[in-house]
Amino acid sequence: MEPALIFDLILLLTLISLAWLLLASTDLFRAVVLFIAFGLLLALAWVRLGAPDVALAEAAIGAGISGALLLIGLGQLGSSERDRCPVRPLTFLQHLSAPVLIGVIIPSVTVILLLELRQLQVVTSGQQGLVQNLLSISGSDHPVTAVLLNFRAWDTLLEKGVLLLALITIWSLDQARPRFENTDIPPLLSGFGQLLLPLLILFAGVLLWQGGYVPGGAFQAGALLTAAMLLATLSGYALPSRWTGVALRLVLVAGFLVFLAVAAITLLLRGEPLHYPQRLAGGLILLIEIVATLSVAAILSAALAGGHPVTNLPPAATPTTKIEDKS
Amino acid sequence: MTGLYIGLALILLLTIAVGLVRVLRGPTATDRMLAAQLFGTTAVAILLLLGQAGNSTAIWDVALIFALLAAVAAVTFVRRRNIDTDSHQEGNRGHH
């Protein structure tokens, strides 16, 4: 057998067993670490499938940010919940729901999907030819960016909306608490932050800009900025409270609103939403991507903070309050 | 040459598969986390080899993202564990 084939087979087997192990794990910390490993291998799988764009997104969001998000989330659970999944007695309906789900709903959905699949026409060539033909008028030299920001820009617009909705949900559930002790920052950490922060910000800019002609883009760049923000938070930095009001909310919604404004203006002037004039397409895509990068970074960072900002609390007093809460 | 790069990547992938034992068995959280960190480093090496084999610079970017972000997860873990140990001690004192 060829080494490439063996590589793919082992990657596939490891991915499937990892997925099973992490779902079956009762130790939540172990499940989180397995999830990080799963994200790494999934990015490798996307590379092997010849989809570097997806691999970039998976590497930045899947393995990087979700790992940190889950670790922080795990730290917020009570100590009993943290080590083991809680086992509660089930109610009658909960007992009933599993057999109904497994016995009725999943088989019927599978049958419907299979029937639908038989109706689909098999297009072996995909849409590559079509996209390549229209690439010159799309305003981007990279086919994936052309599809995401022009031909199917509607999907990307809604994606930004979903991200915003997720954050609104998080904000409605809890307030942001200080996740980490602000005192006693190890010197190793502050030195490490000084080294890594400029690199993260620089590479975010590179990814954003190169999205115009090679794999890259707003989501990946935003994820890297989020990592920079997280590193700063871990090194004791906190967003000044005068910025957590209107300013923060403006940055959060800007990505979605600018995109929506472009959709509205194109709808009014050209009769079709997101139908850019060919001359302005490149500039519009760049504008949407730059604002989206900032918004994605702000939304993901706010999600890592885990709740809506507390404006009336002086930041210096927070560590003391936290210790009192625990005892 | 391409065969050599893929072959080396295959060996590295096998070390990840074997390393999963440490994540599964632990015993401490640090063992599991450090194994995941090692996977991150190995994945960077695999991606560089695959990029060289496929002559694709986009794969190097994926490797660069891994190299930058793996450290952030480690820092999150270390900062979080400190607080965890404190709260554990507090909890134990409460129980006694």
Interface residues (C-beta under 8 A of the other chain):
Chain A: P3 A4 I6 F7 I10 L11 T14 L18 L21 F29 R30 V33 L34 I36 A37 L40 L41 A43 L44 V47 R48 P52 D53 A55 L56 A59 A60 A63 G64 I65 G67 A68 L71 I72 L74 G75 S79 R82 R179 F180 E181 L189 F192 L196 L199 L200 F203 L207 V214 P215 G216 Q220 L224 A227 L230 L231 L234 K326 S327
Chain B: G3 I6 G7 A9 L10 L13 L14 I16 A17 L20 V23 L24 G26 A29 R32 M33 A35 A36 F39 G40 A43 I46 L47 L50 S56 T57 A58 I59 D61 V62 L64 I65 F66 L68 L69 A70 A71 V72 A73 V75 T76 F77 V78 R79 R80 N82 I83 D84 S87 H88 E90 G91
